[in-house]
Amino acid sequence: MTEFISNFHFLRPDWLWFIIPSMIIPWLISKGHMSNSWQKVIAPEFLQYLNVSGRKTLKSKSGLPLTLFALLISLALAGPTWEKTEIPARKSIDNLVVLLDLSLSMYAEDLQPSRLIRAKQKLQDLLKLRREGNTGLIVYAGDAHSVTPLTDDVKTIELLLSDLEPMYMPEGGSEPGQAVRMARDFLSRAPADNGRILLITDEIAPDQVPEIIDLAGATPIDVLGVGTTTGAPIIRPDNGQMFKYQGKVVIPQLNPEVLQEVARETGGSYSDITLNNHDLRRLAVIPDPLSTQTDEEHTMVADWHDAGYWLIFPALLLALLCYRQGAFSTVILATCLVSGVSLSPSSHAQGWQDWFKTADQQAMDAYNKGDYDSAASLFENPEWRAASQYRANQFDKAQSDLNQLEEQSADQLYNLGNAFAMSGQYPQALEAYEKALSLDPDMADAEHNRKLVESMLEEQQNQQNQQNQQNQQNQQNQQSDESQSDQQNQQEQNQQSSDQQGQQGQQGQQGQQGQQGQQGQQNEADGSEQAGQQGLEGDTDQDSRENSSGRSDPSQQNEQDQSEKSIGADQMEETQGQQPDPASEQMLRRIPDEPGGLLRQKFLQQYRERMRENNQDSREGRPLW
């Protein structure tokens, strides 16, 4: 009985205002039946003694059935309810546009095997875990390009994902503002009003933040940071060399402070990329695995059962009595109202419903609609308020509400552990799960989540150890490079000193040899001059013979050119007429296929069209990576 009283409310409480006229109008109608034609000729003080008492009593009671009928109809229209039933849920329309950074900095290898490959792998995980909704993909470097519009066919995006490379982008640089503008255009043409943007990048310049916030408007931007704060050189895939700018090696670094500012100012969330799916869950772009709902449960939702139709049957019995007493027109009007409401879709009342519902009932309506922020502000029950805050990604507030409970049950501790886990506080989550298991050792969900959080802690520690080892290795490499450069400089100095000593010794030897060899050279000079003159005469005769024999008639040269052209044409015709042999076909098959070439041509065509429209070649004053 207590549960019935606490759950009883009206789905459409505005119809309760109809009770007031439903009680006044029948009273006026019954009073009208008391009047008759004798009132025009007989004074009222004498008419009361002339009327028959039985007839007066009957007429005075004729308004009671009509009043009860109107009262039942008003209550039926208000929609009384006190229990929930499972009904099929509507398909969720969740529009998500993914912005993938394809600047040259994504080739950095501070994350193994590279930032680009890790970003692609994370995007593949996202596409596999999205159950409902539409997903679009935009890539950007110096300009933004559309890969796929909003679609529920994620397999199309998966097929194109492997061919996306920064080398295919027609313009270098990093302009996330252009991608945000294109994403807003996608969402404006979507059938639903709600939409989100997921930005996967490694760096945003501080001067680009105001533009991004202005372009985002009311659309939240969730940012996934790819890379480390130490950074690493950019390794070009075409030649395997490090990318240099003005003679210096470029080392791009992750700037999480700027990325967090973009997410915070637009109403989104930020997370560093992880080996598991904790980053995607933190950004709330995939379902929560801590929830124990199955796919079948996701297709059914609990809604309040409208029990107003039960009042129609007694109202029909009263309608028959009203028909005998001449109030059938009022019954027809009320029946039309009932049929109009029954044919219209059920909707929760607004406005005046606050007068007939408690704060928890209003909050429950907002919770069922998915408006978790409003539900969290309306709930007076701390447990339900914490559940709403958890759904609204307000994990810190949910933790504070659950911690304020005097006597925490196993379920409440389980929910507290989930709030800690979603906020990344794994040690606190383990402690809450262990307390829940101490109160209820058979709670399988708490045991499952405890093991899951333990694995997350291990992966986080392993990732941190790998990063520390990589930093140590980078420091060792730098030290070894410095030592090698010092050794090389010392070798060069030693070589220079040895060269100087060798030059001094050669000069002394050359001086001695020069004095001894001058006499012999002078003796041989006469014979060499005579031989040289004879040789010059012979060369002159030979050159004259070659020039005379090399001359040809111009007519003969033209005939020779025409004959060569005719022979070449005949060979071309013979080659075209021949069928390729198996060896040539095998060689053709060995030619590497480049499916990304279509994307490159598509991006290049979009870039040229955009440049013609804007009448500009490129934007200056920005880095190429």
C-alpha positions as CSV (number, residue, x, y, z in Angstrom):
1,M,0.0,0.0,0.0
2,T,2.9,2.3,0.8
3,E,4.5,1.7,-2.6
4,F,1.1,2.3,-4.3
5,I,0.8,5.7,-2.6
6,S,4.4,6.7,-3.4
7,N,4.1,5.7,-7.1
8,F,0.6,7.0,-7.8
9,H,0.5,10.1,-10.0
10,F,-1.1,11.4,-13.2
11,L,0.5,11.3,-16.6
12,R,-1.5,14.3,-17.9
13,P,-2.5,16.2,-14.8
14,D,-3.6,19.3,-16.8
15,W,-6.9,17.4,-17.4
16,L,-7.7,17.6,-13.7
17,W,-8.7,21.3,-14.3
18,F,-11.7,19.9,-16.2
19,I,-13.2,18.7,-12.9
20,I,-14.2,22.3,-12.1
21,P,-16.5,22.9,-15.1
22,S,-17.6,19.2,-15.0
23,M,-19.2,19.9,-11.7
24,I,-20.6,23.4,-12.5
25,I,-22.2,22.7,-15.9
26,P,-24.3,19.7,-14.7
27,W,-25.6,21.7,-11.8
28,L,-26.6,24.5,-14.2
29,I,-28.3,22.0,-16.5
30,S,-30.2,20.4,-13.6
31,K,-31.3,23.8,-12.4
32,G,-32.6,24.6,-15.9
33,H,-34.8,21.5,-15.7
34,M,-36.6,23.0,-12.7
35,S,-37.8,25.9,-14.7
36,N,-41.1,25.4,-16.7
37,S,-43.7,27.6,-18.4
38,W,-45.6,28.3,-15.2
39,Q,-42.8,30.6,-13.9
40,K,-43.9,33.1,-16.5
41,V,-47.4,33.5,-15.1
42,I,-47.1,32.5,-11.4
43,A,-45.0,34.2,-8.8
44,P,-42.1,32.1,-7.3
45,E,-43.5,32.3,-3.8
46,F,-46.8,30.6,-4.9
47,L,-45.2,28.3,-7.4
48,Q,-43.4,26.2,-4.8
49,Y,-46.8,25.2,-3.3
50,L,-48.2,24.2,-6.6
51,N,-45.3,21.9,-7.8
52,V,-45.5,18.2,-7.1
53,S,-42.8,17.2,-4.5
54,G,-42.0,13.9,-6.2
55,R,-41.4,15.5,-9.6
56,K,-39.2,18.1,-8.0
57,T,-37.1,15.5,-6.3
58,L,-36.6,13.6,-9.5
59,K,-35.6,16.7,-11.5
60,S,-33.3,17.9,-8.7
61,K,-31.4,14.6,-8.8
62,S,-31.0,14.5,-12.6
63,G,-27.6,16.3,-12.5
64,L,-25.9,13.8,-10.3
65,P,-25.2,11.1,-13.0
66,L,-23.9,13.7,-15.4
67,T,-21.6,15.1,-12.7
68,L,-20.2,11.6,-11.9
69,F,-19.8,11.0,-15.6
70,A,-17.8,14.2,-16.1
71,L,-15.7,13.4,-13.1
72,L,-14.8,10.0,-14.3
73,I,-14.0,11.3,-17.8
74,S,-11.7,14.0,-16.2
75,L,-9.8,11.4,-14.2
76,A,-9.5,9.1,-17.2
77,L,-8.1,11.9,-19.3
78,A,-5.5,12.8,-16.6
79,G,-4.0,9.3,-16.9
80,P,-3.7,7.8,-13.4
81,T,-0.8,5.4,-13.0
82,W,1.1,3.6,-10.3
83,E,3.2,0.9,-12.0
84,K,5.6,0.5,-14.9
85,T,5.5,-1.8,-17.9
86,E,8.2,-2.9,-20.4
87,I,7.6,-1.3,-23.9
88,P,9.8,-1.4,-27.0
89,A,12.3,1.4,-27.1
90,R,12.8,3.8,-29.9
91,K,16.0,3.5,-31.9
92,S,18.6,5.9,-30.5
93,I,19.6,8.7,-32.9
94,D,23.1,9.5,-31.8
95,N,25.1,11.5,-34.3
96,L,28.9,11.4,-33.9
97,V,31.4,13.1,-36.3
98,V,35.0,11.9,-35.8
99,L,37.7,14.4,-36.8
100,L,41.0,12.6,-37.5
101,D,44.3,14.6,-37.5
102,L,46.4,13.6,-40.6
103,S,49.2,16.1,-40.2
104,L,52.8,15.0,-40.5
105,S,53.2,15.0,-36.7
106,M,51.1,11.9,-36.6
107,Y,54.1,10.0,-38.0
108,A,56.0,10.5,-34.7
109,E,56.9,7.3,-33.0
110,D,56.7,8.3,-29.3
111,L,53.7,5.8,-29.2
112,Q,54.6,2.5,-30.7
113,P,54.3,1.8,-33.6
114,S,53.3,5.4,-34.4
115,R,50.7,8.0,-33.4
116,L,48.9,7.4,-36.7
117,I,48.6,3.7,-36.3
118,R,47.5,4.0,-32.7
119,A,44.8,6.5,-33.7
120,K,43.5,4.2,-36.5
121,Q,43.4,1.3,-34.1
122,K,41.4,3.3,-31.6
123,L,39.0,4.4,-34.3
124,Q,38.5,0.8,-35.3
125,D,37.6,-0.1,-31.7
126,L,35.2,2.8,-31.6
127,L,33.4,1.6,-34.8
128,K,33.1,-2.0,-33.5
129,L,31.6,-0.9,-30.2
130,R,29.0,1.6,-31.4
131,R,25.7,-0.3,-31.3
132,E,23.4,2.5,-32.5
133,G,23.6,5.9,-34.1
134,N,25.2,7.5,-37.1
135,T,28.9,8.1,-37.5
136,G,30.8,10.4,-39.9
137,L,34.5,10.8,-40.6
138,I,36.4,13.9,-41.5
139,V,40.2,14.1,-41.9
140,Y,42.2,17.3,-41.9
141,A,45.7,18.7,-42.2
142,G,46.1,22.1,-43.7
143,D,42.5,21.7,-44.9
144,A,39.6,19.5,-44.0
145,H,38.2,16.7,-46.3
146,S,35.1,14.5,-45.9
147,V,35.7,10.8,-46.0
148,T,32.1,9.6,-45.2
149,P,29.0,11.5,-44.2
150,L,26.8,10.5,-41.3
151,T,25.8,6.9,-41.8
152,D,24.9,3.9,-39.7
153,D,27.1,1.6,-41.9
154,V,30.4,1.6,-40.0
155,K,31.8,-1.0,-42.3
156,T,32.3,1.6,-45.0
157,I,34.4,3.7,-42.7
158,E,36.4,0.6,-41.7
159,L,37.3,-0.2,-45.3
160,L,38.6,3.4,-46.0
161,L,40.4,3.7,-42.7
162,S,43.5,1.7,-43.7
163,D,44.1,4.0,-46.7
164,L,44.3,7.3,-44.8
165,E,47.8,8.7,-44.8
166,P,49.1,12.2,-44.1
167,M,51.1,12.0,-47.4
168,Y,47.8,12.0,-49.3
169,M,46.7,15.4,-47.9
170,P,47.1,18.1,-50.6
171,E,48.2,20.8,-48.1
172,G,50.4,20.5,-45.1
173,G,49.8,21.9,-41.6
174,S,47.1,21.5,-39.0
175,E,43.8,23.4,-39.2
176,P,41.2,21.7,-36.8
177,G,38.9,24.7,-37.2
178,Q,38.2,23.8,-40.8
179,A,37.2,20.3,-39.7
180,V,34.9,21.6,-36.9
181,R,33.2,23.8,-39.4
182,M,32.6,20.9,-41.7
183,A,31.3,18.7,-38.8
184,R,28.8,21.4,-37.8
185,D,27.6,21.3,-41.4
186,F,27.1,17.5,-41.1
187,L,25.2,17.8,-37.9
188,S,22.9,20.6,-39.2
189,R,21.7,18.3,-42.0
190,A,21.1,15.4,-39.6
191,P,17.6,14.3,-38.8
192,A,18.1,14.7,-35.0
193,D,19.1,17.9,-33.2
194,N,21.6,16.2,-30.9
195,G,25.1,15.6,-32.1
196,R,28.7,15.3,-30.8
197,I,32.2,15.8,-32.2
198,L,35.2,13.5,-31.4
199,L,38.5,15.1,-32.1
200,I,41.5,12.8,-32.4
201,T,44.7,14.8,-32.5
202,D,48.1,15.4,-30.9
203,E,48.3,19.1,-30.9
204,I,46.3,22.3,-31.2
205,A,47.9,25.7,-31.3
206,P,46.8,28.1,-28.5
207,D,45.8,30.8,-31.0
208,Q,43.4,28.3,-32.6
209,V,41.3,27.7,-29.5
210,P,39.0,30.7,-29.7
211,E,38.2,29.9,-33.4
212,I,37.3,26.3,-32.5
213,I,35.1,27.3,-29.6
214,D,33.3,29.8,-31.7
215,L,32.8,27.3,-34.5
216,A,31.6,24.6,-32.2
217,G,28.7,26.6,-30.8
218,A,26.5,24.4,-28.7
219,T,28.0,21.2,-30.0
220,P,30.3,19.5,-27.4
221,I,33.7,18.4,-28.6
222,D,35.3,15.4,-27.0
223,V,39.1,15.4,-27.5
224,L,41.3,12.3,-27.5
225,G,45.0,13.2,-27.1
226,V,47.5,11.0,-29.1
227,G,51.2,11.2,-28.2
228,T,53.4,12.1,-25.2
229,T,54.7,15.3,-23.8
230,T,58.3,14.3,-24.5
231,G,57.6,13.9,-28.2
232,A,59.6,12.1,-30.9
233,P,61.0,13.0,-34.4
234,I,58.7,12.7,-37.4
235,I,59.8,9.7,-39.6
236,R,58.8,10.2,-43.2
237,P,57.5,6.9,-44.7
238,D,58.7,7.7,-48.2
239,N,62.4,7.9,-47.4
240,G,62.6,6.8,-43.8
241,Q,64.4,10.0,-42.8
242,M,63.5,12.5,-40.0
243,F,61.5,15.5,-41.0
244,K,63.6,18.8,-40.7
245,Y,62.6,22.4,-40.8
246,Q,65.2,25.0,-41.4
247,G,67.9,22.4,-40.8
248,K,66.6,21.3,-37.5
249,V,64.8,18.1,-36.6
250,V,61.2,18.7,-35.7
251,I,60.0,17.0,-32.5
252,P,56.2,17.5,-32.0
253,Q,54.9,17.2,-28.5
254,L,51.5,16.6,-27.0
255,N,50.0,19.7,-25.3
256,P,47.2,18.3,-23.1
257,E,46.5,21.6,-21.4
258,V,45.3,23.2,-24.7
259,L,43.3,20.1,-25.6
260,Q,41.6,20.1,-22.2
261,E,40.7,23.7,-22.6
262,V,39.0,23.0,-25.9
263,A,37.0,20.1,-24.4
264,R,36.1,22.1,-21.3
265,E,35.0,25.3,-23.0
266,T,32.8,23.3,-25.5
267,G,31.2,21.1,-22.9
268,G,33.0,17.9,-23.8
269,S,35.5,15.6,-22.2
270,Y,39.2,14.9,-22.6
271,S,41.2,11.7,-22.3
272,D,44.7,10.5,-23.3
273,I,44.8,7.5,-25.6
274,T,45.1,4.2,-23.7
275,L,45.7,0.6,-24.7
276,N,42.3,-0.4,-23.5
277,N,38.9,1.2,-24.1
278,H,38.9,3.2,-20.9
279,D,39.5,6.4,-22.9
280,L,36.4,5.8,-25.1
281,R,34.3,5.1,-22.0
282,R,35.5,8.2,-20.3
283,L,34.5,10.2,-23.4
284,A,31.1,8.3,-23.3
285,V,31.2,7.5,-27.0
286,I,30.7,3.7,-26.4
287,P,28.4,1.8,-24.0
288,D,29.5,1.3,-20.5
289,P,30.8,-2.2,-19.9
290,L,30.2,-1.8,-16.1
291,S,26.4,-1.9,-16.9
292,T,24.9,-5.4,-16.7
293,Q,22.2,-4.7,-19.3
294,T,22.1,-7.0,-22.3
295,D,21.3,-6.1,-25.9
296,E,17.7,-7.4,-25.4
297,E,17.3,-5.2,-22.4
298,H,18.5,-2.2,-24.4
299,T,15.6,-2.7,-26.8
300,M,13.0,-2.5,-23.9
301,V,12.4,0.4,-21.6
302,A,10.2,0.8,-18.6
303,D,7.3,3.3,-18.9
304,W,4.4,4.1,-16.7
305,H,1.2,2.2,-17.5
306,D,-1.8,4.4,-18.2
307,A,-4.7,3.0,-16.2
308,G,-7.2,5.6,-17.2
309,Y,-9.1,3.3,-19.6
310,W,-10.5,1.4,-16.6
311,L,-12.7,4.4,-15.8
312,I,-14.3,4.4,-19.2
313,F,-16.5,1.4,-18.4
314,P,-18.4,2.9,-15.4
315,A,-18.6,6.2,-17.4
316,L,-20.4,4.4,-20.2
317,L,-23.0,3.0,-17.7
318,L,-23.6,6.6,-16.5
319,A,-23.9,7.7,-20.1
320,L,-26.9,5.5,-20.6
321,L,-28.6,7.0,-17.5
322,C,-27.8,10.5,-18.8
323,Y,-29.4,9.7,-22.1
324,R,-32.7,8.8,-20.4
325,Q,-32.6,12.1,-18.6
326,G,-31.8,14.3,-21.7
327,A,-28.1,15.1,-21.2
328,F,-27.0,13.1,-24.2
329,S,-25.3,16.1,-25.9
330,T,-22.9,16.6,-22.9
331,V,-22.1,12.9,-23.1
332,I,-21.2,13.1,-26.8
333,L,-18.9,16.1,-26.1
334,A,-17.1,14.2,-23.3
335,T,-16.8,11.1,-25.5
336,C,-15.2,13.1,-28.3
337,L,-12.6,14.4,-25.8
338,V,-11.8,10.9,-24.7
339,S,-11.4,9.6,-28.3
340,G,-9.2,12.6,-29.1
341,V,-6.9,11.9,-26.3
342,S,-6.8,8.2,-26.9
343,L,-5.8,8.7,-30.6
344,S,-3.1,11.2,-29.8
345,P,0.3,10.0,-28.7
346,S,1.0,9.8,-25.0
347,S,3.1,12.6,-23.7
348,H,4.2,13.7,-20.3
349,A,2.5,16.8,-18.9
350,Q,4.4,20.0,-18.6
351,G,3.8,23.3,-17.0
352,W,1.1,22.7,-14.3
353,Q,2.3,19.1,-13.6
354,D,4.5,20.5,-10.9
355,W,1.4,21.1,-8.8
356,F,0.4,17.4,-8.8
357,K,3.9,15.7,-8.7
358,T,6.6,15.5,-6.1
359,A,10.1,16.5,-6.9
360,D,11.2,12.9,-7.1
361,Q,8.4,12.1,-9.6
362,Q,9.4,15.1,-11.8
363,A,13.0,14.0,-11.6
364,M,12.0,10.5,-12.6
365,D,10.2,11.8,-15.7
366,A,13.3,13.7,-16.7
367,Y,15.4,10.6,-16.0
368,N,13.2,8.5,-18.3
369,K,13.5,11.1,-21.0
370,G,17.3,11.0,-20.8
371,D,17.6,14.5,-19.3
372,Y,20.0,13.4,-16.6
373,D,21.2,16.9,-15.8
374,S,17.7,18.0,-14.9
375,A,17.0,14.8,-13.0
376,A,20.1,15.3,-10.9
377,S,19.0,18.8,-10.0
378,L,15.5,17.7,-9.1
379,F,16.0,14.4,-7.2
380,E,15.8,14.7,-3.4
381,N,16.7,11.0,-3.0
382,P,20.5,11.0,-2.8
383,E,20.8,7.5,-4.4
384,W,18.7,8.4,-7.4
385,R,20.5,11.7,-7.6
386,A,23.8,9.9,-7.7
387,A,22.5,7.6,-10.5
388,S,21.5,10.6,-12.6
389,Q,24.8,12.3,-12.0
390,Y,26.6,9.1,-13.1
391,R,24.5,9.0,-16.3
392,A,25.4,12.7,-16.9
393,N,29.1,11.9,-16.6
394,Q,29.3,13.9,-13.3
395,F,31.3,11.2,-11.5
396,D,32.7,13.4,-8.8
397,K,29.3,14.6,-7.7
398,A,28.0,11.0,-7.7
399,Q,30.9,10.0,-5.5
400,S,30.1,12.7,-3.0
401,D,26.4,11.8,-2.8
402,L,27.1,8.1,-2.3
403,N,29.8,8.8,0.3
404,Q,27.3,10.9,2.3
405,L,25.0,8.0,2.8
406,E,25.0,6.9,6.5
407,E,24.6,3.2,5.9
408,Q,25.9,2.0,2.6
409,S,24.4,-1.2,1.2
410,A,26.2,-3.5,-1.2
411,D,24.4,-2.0,-4.2
412,Q,25.4,1.5,-3.2
413,L,29.0,0.5,-2.7
414,Y,28.9,-1.1,-6.1
415,N,27.6,2.1,-7.7
416,L,30.3,4.0,-5.8
417,G,33.0,1.7,-7.3
418,N,31.6,2.3,-10.8
419,A,31.8,6.1,-10.3
420,F,35.4,5.8,-9.1
421,A,36.3,3.5,-12.0
422,M,34.7,5.8,-14.7
423,S,36.7,8.8,-13.3
424,G,40.0,6.8,-13.5
425,Q,40.4,6.4,-9.7
426,Y,41.1,2.7,-9.8
427,P,42.5,2.1,-6.2
428,Q,39.3,3.7,-4.7
429,A,37.2,1.7,-7.1
430,L,38.9,-1.6,-5.9
431,E,38.3,-0.6,-2.3
432,A,34.6,0.1,-3.0
433,Y,34.1,-3.3,-4.8
434,E,35.8,-5.2,-2.0
435,K,33.5,-3.6,0.6
436,A,30.5,-4.5,-1.6
437,L,31.7,-8.1,-1.9
438,S,32.2,-8.2,1.9
439,L,28.5,-7.4,2.4
440,D,27.3,-9.6,-0.5
441,P,29.9,-12.2,-1.6
442,D,27.5,-13.5,-4.2
443,M,27.4,-10.2,-6.2
444,A,28.7,-11.3,-9.5
445,D,28.7,-7.8,-11.1
446,A,31.0,-6.5,-8.4
447,E,33.4,-9.4,-8.8
448,H,33.4,-8.9,-12.6
449,N,34.1,-5.2,-12.3
450,R,36.8,-5.7,-9.7
451,K,38.7,-8.0,-12.0
452,L,38.2,-5.5,-14.8
453,V,39.6,-2.7,-12.8
454,E,42.5,-4.8,-11.7
455,S,43.4,-5.5,-15.3
456,M,43.1,-1.8,-16.1
457,L,45.5,-1.0,-13.2
458,E,48.0,-3.5,-14.6
459,E,47.8,-2.1,-18.1
460,Q,48.2,1.4,-16.8
461,Q,51.3,0.4,-14.8
462,N,52.7,-1.4,-17.8
463,Q,52.1,1.5,-20.1
464,Q,53.8,3.8,-17.5
465,N,56.8,1.5,-17.3
466,Q,57.1,1.4,-21.1
467,Q,57.0,5.1,-21.2
468,N,59.7,5.4,-18.5
469,Q,61.8,2.9,-20.4
470,Q,61.4,4.7,-23.6
471,N,62.4,8.0,-21.9
472,Q,65.5,6.4,-20.5
473,Q,66.3,4.9,-23.9
474,N,65.9,8.4,-25.5
475,Q,68.2,9.9,-22.9
476,Q,70.8,7.1,-23.5
477,N,70.6,7.7,-27.2
478,Q,71.2,11.4,-26.8
479,Q,74.2,10.7,-24.6
480,S,75.6,8.2,-27.1
481,D,75.1,10.7,-29.9
482,E,76.9,13.4,-27.9
483,S,79.8,11.0,-27.1
484,Q,80.0,10.0,-30.8
485,S,80.1,13.6,-31.9
486,D,82.9,14.3,-29.4
487,Q,84.9,11.4,-30.6
488,Q,84.4,12.5,-34.2
489,N,85.6,16.0,-33.4
490,Q,88.7,14.6,-31.7
491,Q,89.4,12.4,-34.7
492,E,89.1,15.3,-37.1
493,Q,91.5,17.3,-35.0
494,N,94.0,14.5,-34.9
495,Q,93.7,14.0,-38.7
496,Q,94.3,17.8,-39.3
497,S,97.5,17.7,-37.2
498,S,98.8,14.6,-39.0
499,D,98.0,16.3,-42.4
500,Q,100.1,19.3,-41.4
501,Q,103.0,17.1,-40.5
502,G,102.7,15.2,-43.7
503,Q,102.7,18.4,-45.8
504,Q,105.9,19.7,-44.1
505,G,107.7,16.4,-44.9
506,Q,106.5,16.4,-48.5
507,Q,107.8,19.9,-49.1
508,G,111.3,18.8,-47.9
509,Q,111.3,15.8,-50.2
510,Q,110.0,17.8,-53.2
511,G,112.8,20.3,-52.7
512,Q,115.5,17.6,-52.9
513,Q,113.9,15.8,-55.8
514,G,113.4,19.0,-57.8
515,Q,117.0,19.9,-57.7
516,Q,118.1,16.5,-59.0
517,G,115.4,16.2,-61.7
518,Q,115.8,19.6,-63.4
519,Q,118.9,18.6,-65.4
520,G,117.3,15.4,-66.7
521,Q,114.1,17.3,-67.7
522,Q,116.2,19.9,-69.6
523,N,118.0,17.2,-71.6
524,E,114.7,15.6,-72.6
525,A,113.1,18.8,-73.7
526,D,114.5,18.9,-77.2
527,G,113.4,15.5,-78.2
528,S,109.9,16.0,-76.8
529,E,109.4,19.2,-78.8
530,Q,110.2,17.5,-82.1
531,A,107.8,14.6,-81.3
532,G,105.1,17.0,-80.3
533,Q,105.2,18.9,-83.6
534,Q,104.9,15.7,-85.6
535,G,102.0,14.6,-83.5
536,L,100.1,17.9,-84.1
537,E,100.5,17.5,-87.8
538,G,99.1,14.0,-87.8
539,D,96.1,15.0,-85.7
540,T,95.3,17.8,-88.0
541,D,95.2,15.5,-91.1
542,Q,93.0,13.0,-89.3
543,D,90.5,15.7,-88.2
544,S,90.2,17.0,-91.8
545,R,89.5,13.5,-93.1
546,E,86.8,12.9,-90.5
547,N,85.1,16.2,-91.2
548,S,85.1,15.6,-94.9
549,S,83.6,12.1,-94.5
550,G,81.0,13.2,-91.9
551,R,79.3,15.7,-94.2
552,S,76.0,14.5,-95.9
553,D,73.4,15.8,-98.3
554,P,70.3,17.3,-96.6
555,S,68.0,15.4,-98.9
556,Q,69.5,12.1,-97.9
557,Q,69.0,13.0,-94.2
558,N,65.3,13.8,-94.7
559,E,64.8,10.5,-96.5
560,Q,66.5,8.7,-93.6
561,D,64.2,10.4,-91.0
562,Q,61.1,9.4,-93.0
563,S,62.1,5.8,-93.3
564,E,62.8,5.7,-89.5
565,K,59.3,7.1,-88.8
566,S,57.6,4.5,-91.0
567,I,59.5,1.7,-89.4
568,G,58.4,3.0,-85.9
569,A,54.8,3.1,-87.0
570,D,54.9,-0.4,-88.3
571,Q,56.4,-1.6,-85.1
572,M,53.6,0.1,-83.1
573,E,50.9,-1.5,-85.1
574,E,52.5,-4.9,-84.7
575,T,52.8,-4.4,-80.9
576,Q,49.1,-3.4,-80.6
577,G,48.0,-6.4,-82.6
578,Q,49.8,-8.9,-80.4
579,Q,48.2,-10.4,-77.3
580,P,50.2,-10.1,-74.0
581,D,52.0,-13.3,-73.2
582,P,51.7,-14.9,-69.7
583,A,55.1,-13.5,-68.7
584,S,53.9,-9.9,-69.3
585,E,50.6,-10.6,-67.5
586,Q,52.6,-11.9,-64.5
587,M,54.7,-8.8,-64.5
588,L,51.6,-6.6,-64.6
589,R,50.2,-8.4,-61.6
590,R,53.4,-7.6,-59.7
591,I,52.7,-3.9,-60.0
592,P,51.6,-2.7,-56.5
593,D,48.0,-1.6,-56.1
594,E,47.4,1.8,-54.5
595,P,43.8,2.0,-53.3
596,G,44.6,5.2,-51.5
597,G,45.2,6.9,-54.8
598,L,41.4,7.5,-55.2
599,L,41.3,9.2,-51.9
600,R,44.3,11.3,-52.8
601,Q,42.6,12.4,-56.1
602,K,39.4,13.1,-54.2
603,F,41.1,15.3,-51.6
604,L,43.1,17.1,-54.3
605,Q,40.0,17.9,-56.3
606,Q,38.2,19.2,-53.2
607,Y,41.2,21.3,-52.4
608,R,41.4,22.9,-55.8
609,E,37.7,23.6,-55.9
610,R,37.9,25.3,-52.5
611,M,40.9,27.3,-53.5
612,R,39.1,28.6,-56.7
613,E,36.1,29.6,-54.5
614,N,38.3,31.4,-52.0
615,N,40.6,32.9,-54.6
616,Q,43.7,32.1,-52.5
617,D,46.6,29.6,-52.9
618,S,47.4,28.8,-49.3
619,R,47.4,30.1,-45.8
620,E,50.8,31.4,-44.6
621,G,52.4,31.7,-41.3
622,R,51.8,28.2,-39.9
623,P,53.9,25.1,-39.4
624,L,54.0,22.4,-42.0
625,W,53.5,19.6,-39.5
